Amino acid sequence: MKKFLSVFLVIVLIFSLAIPSFSWVEINESQSQIPVIRISGDGEALYDEEGNKIFHYKDIAKLVTGDSESGTDNSEMYKSMAEALLPALAKGLATDNWDDLYAGLETEISKIFANSLLDENGNVTNNSGLSETRKQQMENKRNNDQKGSKGYYSWEDYWFHYDWRLDPMETADEFHSFVQDIKRTTGCEKVGIAATCLGTNIVMAYVAKYGAKDIQGIGMDGSVVGGAEILSEVICGKFDVAPPALMRILRDVEGLGMFSIDEFIMETIDMLVKTGLLEGVISTTENIFYDKLIEGATSALALSTFYTWPNYWACVSPEDYESAKYYVFGQEGSEKRVKYAGLIEKLDNYDREVRQRIPELIQTIKDDGANFGVISKYGFQIIPNCVSSDVVSDQFASVKRSSFGATTSNVYETLSEEYIEQRISEGKGKYISPDKLIDASTCLNPDSTWFIKGSSHSDWTTYEVKIMYDVASADR
């Protein structure tokens, strides 16, 4: 029972935490003689063809508790889930055949996320995407020099807004067009780029297709190009529910003001009671349900939530990619492999052109004469059902991945004295962090990588943005 509750809490946490929040920051003194293009993660709201905001994972709290302000009553949703899932659960327990439960789970969750899902080819089918207002703003930016009478370009001048669900390789073409239009409008030979979270995938895909000859510098913060455990491990069977990790992450999210621990736990249990699932689970042995949840629910949840989105697949680490495809689509020749062949083709293309070439692409940036700087943040617990839940991380990705290779201890201890002494003897002592958690010398770019302690992945602070801006616009 404890295992099941832990897994259920994790599923809800994935919905509420897996999407980095997006905050606007004011930079009063960041200005340069070239335009700097900012590209963020998934903070941009998307809308259906009727102008309604489509469901976002940050709305999961309202889904669980109901929206008191609008008077939303979720009783019918709970009833529908119970009617669909309880018979399938009973059948699985009686016959050890869980196919109906997996299918029912995929169907019921798909209803919630229907407007945001992509089709089996990874394409939009319901005309959802950026708002008309955003599209017009983008058009204005393409055709107007923002420098004007100011004599300089400021931080808020150029934003590249995009549908963050789509294939990074396709979005890279749109980004290239935007870069060329900004160069034409401003008359500048080069532009700078400051990217965060999912935006780093777009930028690396852009470099893979177009190089960096048009770029003065690229600053990345919260990079997920090398993978993000929160999205990578949970989708390829690397489960290991750790109670201490669960408590740490609950304390983290409470500390960040996301919700109260006590309220979250009570509302989650209340949801289980209302659907009738709690009673059904209590009558089972914990190992049976836990094992079956891992075995088949991964695929069901993936394809009914955010794993029809190629840009989220781009966050899967190189070593997890093939396992993730197996867990989501089954083995070669399976029904899902055939159905989602178009989507898989896009995923494999990104894997070949970007994921497997990261060191080469970073070298391309430098060979083309562009600056390249990285910010890697840490001090927050990663999701507690990851095998790597004890890594030093920013709550979404480990420092090793977001820094492109730093060596770290785990959250329980520091780097060993023997290790530190060895690095010092090699002349690399300056790369050891004061708290002895990080060795930056193993990064691909140790001298242009900043480590910021106590800043979560979702927190794009003023000083971080300033560093990115300087990297993107500096002449050396």
URBEL-V527373 format. One line per field, one symbol per residue. phi: phi as a letter, one per 40 degrees, with the letter a starting at -180 (. if undefined). burial: 1 if it has 24 or more other C-alpha atoms within 12 Angstrom, else 0. A space follows every 50 residues. Layout:
phi = ???
burial = ???
This chain:
phi = .cccccccdcdccdccbcbdcbbcbbbcbcaacbcbcbbbcbcccbbccc gcccdbcccccccccgbcccgcbcccccccccccccccccccccbgbbdc ccccccccccccbdcbccccbgbcbbgcicccccdcccccccbbcccfcc gabbcccbbbcaccccddcccdcccdccdcccccccgccabbbbbbfdcc cccccccccbgbccbcabbbbgcbcchbdcbcccbbgccacbdccccccc ccccccgcacddcccccccccccccgcccccdcbcccccccccccbcdcc cccbbbbccdcccccccdccdcccccccbgcdgcdccccbdccccccccc dccbdcbddccccddcccgccabbbbbahbccdcbcdcccccabgbbccd cccghccbcbccabccccccccccccgbcccccdcgcbbcccccbccbbb bbcgbcdcbccdcccccdccccbcca
burial = 00111111111111111111110000000111111111111111111000 00011111111111100000000000010011011111110110000111 11111111110111111111111100011110000001001100111000 00111111111111111111111111011111101101011111111111 11111111111111111111111111111111111111111100111111 01100000101001101110110111110110000001110111111111 11111111111111111101111111111100000100011011011111 10111101001101110001111111111111111101111111111111 11111111111000100001001000000011100111111111110111 11101111111001111111111100
